[in-house]
């Protein structure tokens, strides 16, 4: 009889993903796909992408919500909470440690050298994900054209992310025949994915999962709103933190970059929790730590609490500010997934909805392509220049600012990953170690 991995086995994998989830959503989704689809055959391609499409439409970090969704499908609400929490906790702890170092000691060269190598390796992971997911998700010229159109709209014309995704969904909904079709199939050539086999063998499993998810969604809402009300009643800096980042939790469509400008404006000029250079430093820390990029908000909450007037200030206030931001940012994510996922699962055989979500899948390939190019520009080049004209607005690299050492590390990562099949962890370690040697042995940087 086919059986899913135990909760203990799955927890170890979710913890591994949480510790290695560098590179923003593209890198994180790539790693998750490799672990649960390619390497372990727990989830089929189509079910993975079906869940990803739904999570992309939600506010908040889609990779964390995808982990929650898949954890729920395999082990119910407990599995969803474990998967989602372990996706965030390792990065949050690293971010807390780096924030403490930043606030008390300033920047640390060793940390910078390690993350310099990690970024080069993650660039290759993102490119590999783009190739792998593109081959499997794009079936037919229409899907390829939609992916290309999404990339052009996002990269060259700066069309808002929600507009691109909703437009793709509408196209698929109106013309499902060009996108929908097939079944969940297999995670790869070979036996059916474990989750699909288990659900086929147990027709009542979906209803039991849905009932538990709805209860978990209501609990998550209460765990978000009740503490928020208590903090708001107390007033002061922490009330401002709770209210401001709760608002961010419900409008962060398109990921962290979609709201960073608004967060920076209010946090810097409105609340004056930190300076503009500090905001950029926080973004740099978030880009080089595991977990969702939205952890940059934790850095803002850390400095706000660190400088809060009153008894709770300094390091205790900073820790309290960090925890509060994490709570009001991610607790709504659990509510959104648990309350929406059962509906999405129930309607997955609906032709129009399947067409809409399949079109979003094609669009997501273009989104990952956009993220890959953006990431490459900022890893491989020291400077970019804004290009405007003919309705376009995009960043172009200043070729003279090419960083040969970053390019060299990316080549090393590519050879390790594609030629020698070293895997994610060993590739990341190799590039980090090589970067440390470059910085401290050859004086690079």
Secondary structure, 3 states (H helix, E strand, C coil): CCCCCCHHHHHHHHHHHHHHCCCHHHHHHHHHHHHHHHHCCCCCHHHHHHHHHHHHCCCCCHHHHHHHHHHHHHHHHHHHHHHHHHHHHHHHHHHHHHHHHHHHCCCCHHHHHHHHHHHHHHHHHHHHHHHHHHHHHCCCHHHHHHHHHHHHHHHCCCCCHHHHHHHHHHHHHHCHHHCCCCCCCCCCCCCCCHHHHHHHHCCCHHHHHHHHHHHHHHHHHHHHHHHHHHHHHHCCHHHHHHHHHHHHHCCCCCCCHHHHHHHHHHHHHHCCCCCHHHHHHHHHHHHCCCCCHHHHHHHHHHHHHHCCCCCCCHHHHHHHHHHHHHHHHHHHHHHHHHHHHHHHHHCCCCHHHHHHHHHHHHHHHHHHHHHHHHHHHHHHECCEEEEEECCEEEEEECHHHECHHHHHHHHHHHHHHHHCCCCHHHHHHHHHHHHHHHHHHCCCC
